Amino acid sequence: MLPLDPRPNFPVLGRITYTHELPADRRPPSRYGGAVPPRIGRIRLANVKTLQLEAGEQAIYIGRGRAPNGMEHAHLGNPFRVSDGYAQGEAAAAYLDHLRRQVRAHGPERATILELARRLAAGDQLVICCFCSPGPCHGEHVLAAIQGYARQRGWTGR
């Protein structure tokens, strides 16, 4: 026969006990210090031509030229063109160094990335759009930068 556990309010074996069901003195510490967890948005990369927005999503164009279909323009276009002799993957890879230099120099790209990270943290559902996605695209670096700034500043964008 198993000995009884002397602790009061011990959960019954065989049943899942959720944290909120435990007495306050037995609950594990909250990740948020007892505060309500922050409301986090979602961000994804999509192709302009095949874009299908879900309810509540905001399309943001990150390519060169005018934003199509009335999309918001983020002015994060890749200056390295495939027509200038770059392969598509090379142009996307070259953009990473360009973006890093612009961010370190506190250029307009940094302000745009920070603003998008703030919007993500505020719960906005963002879709960054370019014509080359899902192939090699500079949008992958833009997406990583937005998520990186969100994490660095204490936001946890998915």
Secondary structure, 3 states (H helix, E strand, C coil): CCCCCCCCCCCCCCCCCCHHHCCHHHCCCCCCCCCCCCCCCEEEEEECCCCCCCCCEEEEECCCCCCHHHCEECCCCCCCCHHHCCCHHHHHHHHHHHHHHHHHCCCHHHHHHHHHHHHHHCCCEEEEEECCCCCCCCHHHHHHHHHHHHHHCCCCCC
